[in-house]
C-alpha cells in the first residue's frame, strides 16, 4: 500500500542560522557534514556553487564519503579566496576569465608539488563543470583548467619482494605478541587465586579505572589492544587480504562462519560514484595455526582480540576497537569519526628498524602494500589477469596496479623473453625433425654452385621431380623447401630471403602468436639458424640494404591462410 500524500524530496541546499548558503551531506559510509559558505569570499558565487557542490556530493555524485567531500571543499574555498585577492576579481561566474584561472593554477603550483597541485585544480574543475545554467562559466575557462590537470601521472610502485617480506614479518611478529599478551591476561583474569593482579584486571575489564593512570594503562594492555598495536594489525590484514586500507578500516564486526572453512563478511568498497558500495566476500579461515596467514583466520583472530574492548564501546558494530584512555569514551574505533585517525606508521616502522633495499628508513604505504599484493598474485597466476583480478576488474588491475610498476614490467619482459625462446626452440626442433626425414638445404656461402638447380621463390631446387621423402614430384609449399635436401641457396638468394623475413615479421603484426609460430616458425628458424649462419655478416648486411624484393608470400599461401 502506497503512503498517502505527495512525496517531497528534501533539498540538500539550505540556509544556516546566519542566513548563509549551506549544503548538507550524508555519505554512503553514514558520516555527515555541512558545508557552509558563510566564511567564503565572493558572495555572488555562493548560490550557483551550492548547486554544483550538491550535485558533486549528492546521491548521484561521485564523492560519496565525508573524506572525499572535505577534500573537494578545501580547494573550492581556496579557489574563491584566490580570485577575491586579484586586482579585478570576478564577482559572478559569468565574469570568470582565462586570466583568473591561470592565476589560480599558477598560485597553486607555486606552493606544492605537481601531483598535489593537480588534485587541487581537478577538484575545482569538477565542481565548475556542474554549475547550473545561471552560473555557467565560459567553455574556454574549463579548457584551460583541463590542460592544467593533464599529463601528471600518479603511480605508486610496489615494494620489492624483500621489502614486503620484512614488512609483513614485522607485522606478523607484533600481532603474535599481542595474541600472547592478551591470552596471558585472560588466564590471569580467569584464575581463581590470581590475587591482587587478578583484581586489578577485573576492575579494568568492566571499564573501571585504578588509582593511577599508569596502573590502569598497564592493566588495560593485558586485556585490550592499545593504540600502539594498530599499525601491525592494519598492515598484516591489508597484506593478507589484499584489500585497500579504506575497506580494512571500515570492516564490520558482524560476520558469518560458513562450514567452518570460511568467514563471510560484508565489505564497504569505496567508489567514485554512488551504488555498488557493498560487497559480500568469503575469506578462507585455513588450518589451525595458520591464523596469521589466511584472511579469514586473521579476521577472526583480530575480532576475538578486540572483543572485550568492543563490548565496552558505545557502538559495537565496528570491527576495530581498542582502549583509548585519552579520548572521550575509553573504548571504540579510531576510524568512526574520520578515516584519517593519525596512526603513527612511521614510528612503528622505525621501532622495528625496517629498511628498504637501499638501506634507507622504511616508509610504510598502504597503497604500495596493495600494489605489491596485486603484483605478487599476478605473477603467481603466470600473468593471467582474469585469474589474478579478484578485487578489481581486469582493466582496473592493469591500469592502476600493474602497467607502470617497474618490478612487474621487468618480470613481464622476462616472461615474454622466456616464452619467445621456448617458441623459437620449438620451431627449430620442428625444422630439424623434418630435415632428418628429407635432408638439409645445401647452402653455398662463398663457393660457386656446381649443380644445376631450378630457381624457386626464395631458393633453388636440384630435383623437383623426386622429393627426398616420397621419390615423387614435389607438391610441398615453397616454405617447406628450407627443410629439404634438394634445396639450394646461394648468395644470389640472400636479398629474397631477407625480404621473406621482413614479410614474416609483417604477418606477425596481423595474426596471433600461436598461429604465426605454427605457420612460419619452422621456416623462420631454418633461415635464421641453418641458412644465414653460413654467410658472412657483411653478406647479410649487403643483402638487407639491397633494393626491395617482392617476398611473394601471398602467392605461395592458400587464400584462407592470408590475414
C-alpha positions as CSV (number, residue, x, y, z in Angstrom):
1,X,0.0,0.0,0.0
2,X,1.4,3.4,-1.0
3,X,1.6,6.2,1.6
4,X,-0.9,9.0,1.3
5,X,0.0,12.4,0.2
6,X,2.8,13.6,-2.1
7,X,6.5,12.8,-1.8
8,X,8.7,15.8,-1.4
9,X,12.4,15.4,-1.9
10,X,14.4,17.2,0.8
11,X,16.9,19.6,-0.8
12,X,20.5,19.4,0.4
13,X,20.8,23.2,-0.1
14,X,19.6,25.3,2.8
15,X,20.3,28.3,5.0
16,X,22.4,28.4,8.1
17,X,21.4,30.3,11.3
18,X,23.4,33.2,10.0
19,X,21.5,33.2,6.7
20,X,24.4,31.9,4.6
21,X,24.0,29.2,1.9
22,X,25.0,25.7,3.1
23,X,25.0,22.2,1.7
24,X,24.2,19.2,3.8
25,X,25.9,15.9,3.1
26,X,25.3,12.3,4.1
27,X,27.7,9.8,2.7
28,X,27.4,6.1,1.8
29,X,29.6,5.4,4.9
30,X,27.0,7.1,7.2
31,X,29.1,10.1,8.0
32,X,27.5,13.6,7.8
33,X,28.9,17.0,7.1
34,X,27.5,20.6,6.5
35,X,29.4,22.8,4.1
36,X,28.7,26.5,4.9
37,X,29.6,29.3,2.6
38,X,29.4,31.9,5.4
39,X,33.2,32.3,5.5
40,X,33.8,32.1,1.8
41,X,34.6,35.1,-0.4
42,X,32.7,36.3,-3.4
43,X,29.0,36.1,-2.3
44,X,27.9,36.3,-5.9
45,X,29.2,32.8,-6.5
46,X,27.6,31.1,-3.5
47,X,24.1,30.2,-4.8
48,X,25.4,28.6,-8.1
49,X,28.4,26.9,-6.4
50,X,26.0,25.4,-3.8
51,X,24.0,23.8,-6.7
52,X,27.2,22.4,-8.2
53,X,28.5,21.2,-4.8
54,X,25.2,19.4,-4.1
55,X,25.4,17.7,-7.4
56,X,29.0,16.7,-6.8
57,X,28.5,15.2,-3.3
58,X,24.8,14.2,-3.6
59,X,23.3,10.8,-4.1
60,X,24.1,10.8,-7.8
61,X,27.5,12.4,-7.4
62,X,31.0,10.9,-7.5
63,X,32.1,12.0,-4.0
64,X,30.1,9.9,-1.6
65,X,32.3,9.8,1.5
66,X,32.9,12.5,4.1
67,X,36.7,12.4,3.5
68,X,36.3,12.9,-0.3
69,X,33.7,15.7,0.2
70,X,36.1,17.6,2.6
71,X,38.9,17.1,0.1
72,X,36.7,18.8,-2.5
73,X,35.6,21.7,-0.2
74,X,39.1,22.9,0.8
75,X,40.3,23.5,-2.8
76,X,37.0,25.2,-3.6
77,X,37.4,27.7,-0.7
78,X,41.0,28.3,-1.8
79,X,39.7,29.0,-5.4
80,X,37.3,31.7,-4.1
81,X,39.9,33.2,-1.8
82,X,42.5,33.4,-4.6
83,X,40.0,35.0,-7.0
84,X,39.0,37.5,-4.3
85,X,42.6,38.6,-3.9
86,X,43.0,39.6,-7.5
87,X,43.0,43.2,-8.6
88,X,39.8,42.8,-10.6
89,X,38.1,39.7,-9.1
90,X,35.1,38.1,-10.9
91,X,32.0,38.9,-8.9
92,X,30.0,36.2,-10.5
93,X,30.7,33.0,-12.6
94,X,29.9,34.7,-15.9
95,X,32.8,37.1,-15.3
96,X,35.4,34.3,-14.8
97,X,38.1,34.6,-17.5
98,X,41.1,32.7,-18.6
99,X,43.5,35.1,-16.8
100,X,41.7,34.3,-13.5
101,X,42.0,30.5,-13.7
102,X,45.6,30.8,-14.9
103,X,46.4,32.9,-11.9
104,X,44.8,30.4,-9.6
105,X,46.6,27.4,-11.2
106,X,50.0,29.2,-11.1
107,X,49.5,30.1,-7.4
108,X,48.7,26.5,-6.5
109,X,51.6,25.1,-8.5
110,X,54.0,27.6,-6.8
111,X,53.2,26.3,-3.3
112,X,53.2,22.5,-3.7
113,X,54.4,19.6,-5.7
114,X,52.8,19.0,-9.1
115,X,50.9,15.9,-8.1
116,X,49.2,17.7,-5.2
117,X,48.6,20.9,-7.3
118,X,46.9,18.7,-9.9
119,X,44.5,17.3,-7.3
120,X,43.6,20.8,-6.1
121,X,42.8,22.0,-9.7
122,X,41.0,18.8,-10.5
123,X,38.5,19.3,-7.7
124,X,37.7,22.8,-8.8
125,X,37.3,21.7,-12.4
126,X,34.8,19.0,-11.5
127,X,32.7,21.5,-9.5
128,X,32.7,24.1,-12.2
129,X,31.6,21.5,-14.8
130,X,28.4,21.1,-12.7
131,X,27.4,24.7,-12.4
132,X,23.8,25.4,-13.2
133,X,22.7,27.5,-16.3
134,X,22.5,30.7,-14.2
135,X,26.2,30.3,-13.2
136,X,27.8,28.5,-16.1
137,X,31.4,29.5,-16.7
138,X,32.8,30.1,-20.2
139,X,34.0,27.0,-22.0
140,X,37.4,28.4,-22.7
141,X,38.0,28.6,-19.0
142,X,37.3,24.9,-18.4
143,X,39.5,24.1,-21.4
144,X,42.4,25.9,-19.8
145,X,42.0,24.1,-16.5
146,X,41.6,20.7,-18.2
147,X,45.0,21.3,-19.9
148,X,46.5,22.2,-16.5
149,X,45.3,18.9,-15.0
150,X,46.5,16.6,-17.8
151,X,49.9,15.0,-18.1
152,X,50.7,14.4,-14.4
153,X,50.6,10.6,-13.9
154,X,50.4,9.3,-10.4
155,X,51.6,5.7,-9.8
156,X,52.6,4.0,-6.6
157,X,55.3,1.4,-7.2
158,X,55.1,-2.0,-5.4
159,X,57.6,-3.0,-2.7
160,X,60.2,-5.4,-3.7
161,X,59.8,-9.0,-2.5
162,X,62.4,-8.4,0.2
163,X,60.8,-5.2,1.4
164,X,57.3,-6.7,1.5
165,X,58.6,-9.8,3.3
166,X,60.3,-7.8,6.0
167,X,57.3,-5.6,6.4
168,X,54.9,-8.5,6.8
169,X,57.2,-10.3,9.1
170,X,57.4,-7.4,11.5
171,X,53.6,-7.0,11.5
172,X,53.1,-10.8,12.0
173,X,55.5,-10.7,14.9
174,X,53.7,-7.9,16.6
175,X,50.2,-9.5,16.1
176,X,51.5,-12.7,17.5
177,X,52.9,-10.9,20.6
178,X,49.6,-9.2,21.0
179,X,47.8,-12.5,20.9
180,X,50.1,-14.0,23.6
181,X,49.8,-10.9,25.7
182,X,46.0,-10.9,25.8
183,X,45.9,-14.6,26.3
184,X,48.1,-14.2,29.3
185,X,45.8,-11.5,30.7
186,X,42.8,-13.6,30.2
187,X,44.4,-16.5,32.0
188,X,45.2,-14.3,35.0
189,X,41.7,-12.8,34.9
190,X,40.1,-16.3,34.9
191,X,42.3,-17.6,37.7
192,X,40.6,-18.3,41.0
193,X,43.6,-17.4,43.1
194,X,45.1,-14.6,41.0
195,X,45.4,-12.3,43.9
196,X,45.9,-8.6,43.6
197,X,46.8,-8.7,39.9
198,X,43.5,-10.5,39.0
199,X,41.5,-7.9,41.0
200,X,43.2,-5.1,39.1
201,X,42.4,-6.8,35.8
202,X,38.8,-7.4,36.8
203,X,38.3,-3.7,37.6
204,X,39.7,-2.6,34.2
205,X,37.9,-5.4,32.3
206,X,34.5,-3.9,33.2
207,X,35.6,-0.3,32.2
208,X,36.8,0.8,35.6
209,X,39.9,2.7,36.5
210,X,42.7,2.2,39.0
211,X,44.1,4.8,41.3
212,X,46.9,5.8,39.0
213,X,46.6,6.2,35.2
214,X,49.9,4.3,34.7
215,X,48.4,1.3,36.5
216,X,45.2,1.5,34.5
217,X,47.1,1.6,31.2
218,X,49.3,-1.3,32.3
219,X,46.3,-3.5,33.2
220,X,44.4,-2.5,30.0
221,X,47.4,-3.7,27.9
222,X,46.8,-7.2,29.3
223,X,43.2,-7.3,28.2
224,X,42.7,-5.0,25.2
225,X,44.7,-3.8,22.1
226,X,46.0,-0.3,22.5
227,X,46.9,2.4,20.0
228,X,50.4,1.1,19.5
229,X,49.0,-2.2,18.3
230,X,47.0,-0.8,15.5
231,X,49.8,-0.3,12.9
232,X,50.8,-4.0,12.9
233,X,47.1,-5.2,12.8
234,X,46.4,-2.9,9.8
235,X,49.5,-3.8,7.9
236,X,49.0,-7.6,8.3
237,X,45.3,-7.6,7.4
238,X,45.9,-5.4,4.4
239,X,48.7,-7.7,3.2
240,X,46.9,-10.9,3.8
241,X,43.5,-9.9,2.5
242,X,44.8,-7.8,-0.5
243,X,42.1,-5.1,0.2
244,X,42.7,-1.4,0.2
245,X,43.1,0.3,3.5
246,X,39.7,2.2,3.4
247,X,37.9,-1.2,3.2
248,X,40.0,-2.6,6.0
249,X,39.3,0.4,8.3
250,X,35.5,0.1,7.7
251,X,35.2,-3.7,8.4
252,X,32.1,-4.6,10.3
253,X,32.1,-6.8,13.4
254,X,29.1,-8.8,12.1
255,X,30.1,-11.9,10.2
256,X,29.1,-15.5,9.5
257,X,31.2,-18.6,9.5
258,X,30.5,-20.9,6.6
259,X,31.0,-24.7,7.3
260,X,34.0,-23.9,9.5
261,X,36.0,-23.2,6.3
262,X,35.4,-19.5,5.5
263,X,34.1,-16.4,7.1
264,X,31.5,-14.3,5.3
265,X,31.9,-10.5,5.7
266,X,30.1,-7.6,4.1
267,X,32.7,-5.1,2.9
268,X,32.3,-1.4,2.2
269,X,34.2,-0.7,-1.0
270,X,34.6,3.0,-1.6
271,X,33.9,4.0,-5.2
272,X,33.9,7.2,-7.3
273,X,30.1,7.1,-7.6
274,X,27.0,6.0,-5.8
275,X,25.9,2.4,-5.9
276,X,27.7,-0.9,-5.6
277,X,29.4,0.2,-2.4
278,X,28.8,-3.0,-0.5
279,X,30.3,-6.4,-1.4
280,X,30.0,-9.7,0.4
281,X,33.2,-11.8,0.4
282,X,34.2,-15.2,1.7
283,X,37.7,-15.3,3.3
284,X,39.3,-18.7,3.9
285,X,40.0,-19.5,7.5
286,X,42.7,-22.0,7.0
287,X,44.0,-24.8,9.2
288,X,44.6,-24.2,12.9
289,X,47.9,-22.4,13.4
290,X,47.6,-20.5,10.1
291,X,45.5,-17.6,11.5
292,X,48.3,-15.1,10.7
293,X,48.4,-16.2,7.1
294,X,44.8,-16.6,5.9
295,X,42.4,-13.6,5.6
296,X,39.5,-15.4,7.3
297,X,41.6,-16.8,10.1
298,X,43.2,-13.4,10.7
299,X,39.9,-11.6,10.7
300,X,38.5,-14.0,13.4
301,X,41.7,-13.7,15.4
302,X,41.6,-9.9,15.5
303,X,37.9,-10.0,16.1
304,X,38.5,-12.1,19.2
305,X,41.4,-9.9,20.4
306,X,39.2,-6.8,20.2
307,X,36.0,-8.4,21.5
308,X,36.4,-7.3,25.1
309,X,37.1,-3.7,24.0
310,X,34.2,-3.8,21.6
311,X,31.8,-4.9,24.4
312,X,32.6,-1.7,26.2
313,X,32.4,0.6,23.2
314,X,29.5,2.9,22.5
315,X,29.0,1.4,19.1
316,X,29.9,-2.3,18.9
317,X,29.1,-2.6,15.2
318,X,32.6,-1.6,14.3
319,X,35.2,-4.3,13.8
320,X,38.0,-2.1,15.1
321,X,38.0,-1.3,18.8
322,X,40.9,-0.5,21.2
323,X,41.5,1.0,24.7
324,X,41.9,4.8,24.3
325,X,42.0,6.3,27.8
326,X,42.9,9.8,26.4
327,X,39.7,10.1,24.4
328,X,36.1,10.7,25.2
329,X,34.9,7.1,25.8
330,X,37.6,4.7,26.8
331,X,36.9,2.2,24.0
332,X,35.9,2.4,20.4
333,X,37.0,2.5,16.8
334,X,39.7,5.0,15.8
335,X,38.0,5.4,12.4
336,X,34.5,6.1,13.5
337,X,34.8,9.9,13.2
338,X,37.3,10.1,10.4
339,X,39.2,7.7,8.2
340,X,42.4,9.6,9.0
341,X,43.0,8.6,12.6
342,X,46.6,9.7,12.8
343,X,48.1,6.2,13.2
344,X,51.8,6.5,13.6
345,X,53.1,4.1,10.8
346,X,56.5,5.8,10.6
347,X,57.2,5.4,14.3
348,X,56.1,1.7,14.1
349,X,58.5,1.1,11.2
350,X,61.3,2.9,13.0
351,X,60.8,0.8,16.1
352,X,61.3,-2.3,14.1
353,X,64.3,-0.8,12.3
354,X,62.8,-1.5,8.9
355,X,65.0,-0.5,5.9
356,X,64.3,-0.6,2.2
357,X,66.6,-2.3,-0.3
358,X,68.8,0.8,-0.5
359,X,69.2,0.9,3.3
360,X,67.1,4.0,3.8
361,X,64.4,4.2,6.6
362,X,61.3,2.3,5.6
363,X,58.2,4.4,4.5
364,X,55.0,2.4,5.1
365,X,52.4,3.0,2.4
366,X,49.2,1.0,2.3
367,X,48.9,1.9,-1.4
368,X,52.2,0.2,-2.0
369,X,51.2,-2.8,0.0
370,X,48.1,-3.1,-2.1
371,X,50.1,-2.8,-5.4
372,X,52.6,-5.4,-4.1
373,X,49.9,-7.9,-3.3
374,X,48.3,-7.4,-6.7
375,X,51.6,-7.8,-8.5
376,X,52.6,-10.9,-6.5
377,X,49.2,-12.5,-7.2
378,X,49.5,-11.7,-10.9
379,X,53.0,-13.4,-11.0
380,X,51.7,-16.4,-9.2
381,X,48.9,-16.7,-11.8
382,X,51.5,-16.6,-14.6
383,X,50.3,-13.2,-15.8
384,X,46.8,-14.4,-16.5
385,X,44.9,-11.2,-15.5
386,X,41.3,-12.8,-15.4
387,X,42.6,-15.2,-12.7
388,X,44.5,-12.5,-10.8
389,X,41.7,-9.9,-10.8
390,X,39.9,-10.8,-7.5
391,X,39.1,-7.3,-6.1
392,X,39.0,-5.3,-9.3
393,X,38.2,-5.7,-12.9
394,X,40.9,-6.6,-15.3
395,X,41.2,-3.1,-16.8
396,X,41.5,-1.5,-13.3
397,X,44.0,-4.1,-12.2
398,X,46.2,-3.5,-15.2
399,X,45.8,0.3,-15.4
400,X,46.1,1.2,-11.7
401,X,48.4,-1.5,-10.3
402,X,50.5,-3.3,-13.0
403,X,51.1,-1.2,-16.1
404,X,53.6,1.2,-14.6
405,X,55.1,-0.9,-11.8
406,X,58.8,-1.3,-12.6
407,X,59.1,-4.8,-11.0
408,X,56.1,-6.1,-12.8
409,X,57.2,-4.7,-16.1
410,X,60.6,-6.3,-15.7
411,X,59.1,-9.6,-14.7
412,X,56.7,-9.4,-17.8
413,X,59.7,-8.8,-20.1
414,X,61.4,-11.9,-18.6
415,X,58.3,-14.0,-19.1
416,X,57.9,-12.8,-22.7
417,X,61.6,-13.4,-23.4
418,X,61.4,-16.9,-22.0
419,X,58.2,-17.6,-24.0
420,X,59.8,-16.4,-27.2
421,X,62.9,-18.5,-26.6
422,X,60.7,-21.6,-26.0
423,X,58.7,-20.9,-29.1
424,X,61.8,-20.4,-31.2
425,X,63.3,-23.6,-29.8
426,X,60.1,-25.5,-30.6
427,X,60.2,-24.1,-34.2
428,X,63.8,-25.1,-34.6
429,X,63.1,-28.6,-33.3
430,X,60.3,-28.9,-35.8
431,X,62.6,-27.9,-38.6
432,X,65.3,-30.3,-37.6
433,X,62.8,-33.2,-37.3
434,X,61.7,-32.6,-40.8
435,X,65.3,-32.2,-42.0
436,X,66.0,-35.7,-40.6
437,X,63.5,-37.2,-43.0
438,X,64.2,-35.0,-46.1
439,X,67.7,-33.6,-45.6
440,X,69.1,-30.2,-45.0
441,X,69.3,-27.4,-47.6
442,X,72.6,-27.0,-49.4
443,X,74.0,-23.5,-48.7
444,X,76.8,-22.2,-50.8
445,X,78.1,-19.2,-49.0
446,X,81.4,-18.4,-50.9
447,X,81.6,-21.3,-53.3
448,X,80.1,-21.4,-56.8
449,X,77.1,-23.5,-57.5
450,X,78.2,-26.6,-59.4
451,X,74.9,-28.5,-59.6
452,X,72.2,-27.2,-61.9
453,X,69.1,-26.1,-59.9
454,X,65.7,-24.7,-60.9
455,X,65.0,-21.3,-59.4
456,X,62.2,-21.1,-56.9
457,X,60.5,-18.4,-54.8
458,X,63.4,-17.9,-52.4
459,X,65.9,-20.8,-53.3
460,X,66.8,-23.2,-56.0
461,X,65.8,-26.9,-56.3
462,X,68.1,-29.6,-57.6
463,X,65.4,-32.2,-58.4
464,X,61.7,-31.1,-58.2
465,X,60.6,-34.4,-59.8
466,X,61.9,-36.5,-56.9
467,X,61.1,-35.4,-53.4
468,X,63.5,-37.0,-50.9
469,X,60.7,-38.4,-48.7
470,X,58.4,-39.8,-51.4
471,X,60.5,-40.1,-54.6
472,X,57.7,-38.4,-56.5
473,X,57.2,-35.0,-57.9
474,X,57.2,-32.3,-55.1
475,X,53.9,-30.9,-54.0
476,X,55.1,-29.1,-50.9
477,X,54.9,-25.4,-50.2
478,X,57.8,-23.2,-51.0
479,X,58.1,-22.6,-47.3
480,X,58.9,-26.3,-46.8
481,X,61.9,-26.0,-49.1
482,X,64.0,-25.0,-46.1
483,X,63.6,-28.5,-44.6
484,X,64.5,-30.3,-47.9
485,X,67.8,-31.8,-49.1
486,X,67.0,-30.7,-52.7
487,X,67.0,-27.0,-51.6
488,X,70.0,-25.0,-52.9
489,X,70.8,-21.5,-51.6
490,X,73.4,-19.2,-53.0
491,X,74.4,-15.5,-52.3
492,X,72.1,-14.5,-55.1
493,X,69.1,-15.7,-53.0
494,X,70.0,-13.6,-49.9
495,X,68.1,-10.4,-50.9
496,X,64.9,-12.5,-51.4
497,X,65.4,-14.3,-48.1
498,X,65.8,-11.0,-46.2
499,X,62.6,-9.8,-47.9
500,X,60.9,-13.0,-46.8
501,X,61.9,-12.4,-43.2
502,X,60.5,-8.9,-43.4
503,X,57.3,-10.2,-44.8
504,X,57.1,-12.8,-42.0
505,X,57.5,-10.0,-39.4
506,X,54.8,-8.1,-41.1
507,X,52.5,-11.1,-40.8
508,X,53.4,-11.3,-37.1
509,X,51.7,-8.0,-36.5
510,X,48.4,-9.2,-38.2
511,X,47.9,-12.7,-36.7
512,X,48.2,-14.2,-33.2
513,X,51.5,-15.5,-32.0
514,X,50.4,-19.2,-31.8
515,X,49.3,-19.2,-35.5
516,X,52.4,-17.4,-36.6
517,X,54.7,-19.8,-35.0
518,X,52.8,-22.8,-36.3
519,X,52.7,-21.4,-39.9
520,X,56.0,-19.6,-40.2
521,X,58.1,-20.7,-37.2
522,X,59.9,-23.7,-38.7
523,X,60.9,-21.8,-41.9
524,X,61.9,-18.7,-39.9
525,X,64.1,-20.8,-37.6
526,X,65.6,-22.7,-40.5
527,X,66.6,-19.4,-42.2
528,X,67.9,-17.8,-39.0
529,X,69.9,-20.8,-37.8
530,X,70.8,-23.0,-40.8
531,X,71.0,-20.6,-43.7
532,X,72.1,-17.1,-42.6
533,X,74.7,-18.7,-40.3
534,X,76.5,-19.9,-43.5
535,X,77.0,-16.4,-44.8
536,X,79.3,-13.7,-43.5
537,X,77.8,-10.8,-41.6
538,X,78.9,-8.5,-44.4
539,X,76.9,-10.6,-47.0
540,X,73.8,-10.5,-44.8
541,X,74.2,-6.7,-44.3
542,X,74.5,-6.0,-48.0
543,X,71.5,-8.2,-48.8
544,X,69.4,-6.3,-46.3
545,X,70.3,-3.0,-47.9
546,X,69.7,-4.2,-51.4
547,X,66.7,-3.0,-53.4
548,X,63.4,-4.4,-52.0
549,X,62.4,-7.7,-53.5
550,X,58.8,-9.0,-53.6
551,X,58.6,-11.7,-51.0
552,X,55.7,-13.3,-53.0
553,X,54.4,-14.7,-49.7
554,X,50.9,-14.0,-50.7
555,X,51.4,-16.1,-53.9
556,X,52.6,-19.3,-52.1
557,X,49.9,-19.3,-49.5
558,X,46.3,-20.5,-49.8
559,X,43.8,-17.6,-49.8
560,X,42.3,-18.7,-46.5
561,X,45.7,-18.5,-44.8
562,X,46.2,-14.9,-45.6
563,X,45.2,-12.4,-42.8
